[in-house]
Amino acid sequence: MPEQHLSQQQERMTIIGELDAASFVPWIRRHAAKLGLSHAVSHTSADRIELQIAGPPELIDMMEMGCSLGPIDVWVETILRRPIMDDAKQR
């Protein structure tokens, strides 16, 4: 069976709501790892978490869905996603 190569995408994801960053950030990291996504959290606060995430678009969509449902101790109001363009694509 031939190996399928999924296209890779990079995005900045901003999660807004009533967030308990102490429990939600480790949850985000575990969920991203389960999906095989590269990720880096760049900001955490009680009302906003920002991360950069990379992987196949379908898996990033799954990450968004998982975060929107999240653990029981958070209330996610909005998730904003913006593509991150690398220097080669911007030229």
VENBEL-V714151 format. One record per pair of residues at least 12 apart in sequence whose ideal C-beta (glycine too) atoms are under 6 Angstrom apart, sorted by the first residue. I is the first residue (numbers start at 0). GAP is how many residues later the second one is. Records with the same first field share a line. If there is no record, write none. Layout:
I=GAP + GAP
This chain:
5=50
8=48
9=44 + 74
10=42 + 49 + 70 + 72
11=40 + 70 + 72
12=38 + 40 + 68
13=36 + 66
14=34 + 52 + 61 + 64
15=32 + 61 + 62
16=58 + 59 + 60
17=57
18=30 + 55
19=53 + 54
20=23
22=50
23=50
24=16 + 19
26=44
30=35
34=24 + 27 + 28
36=16 + 18 + 22
37=16
38=12 + 14
39=12
63=15
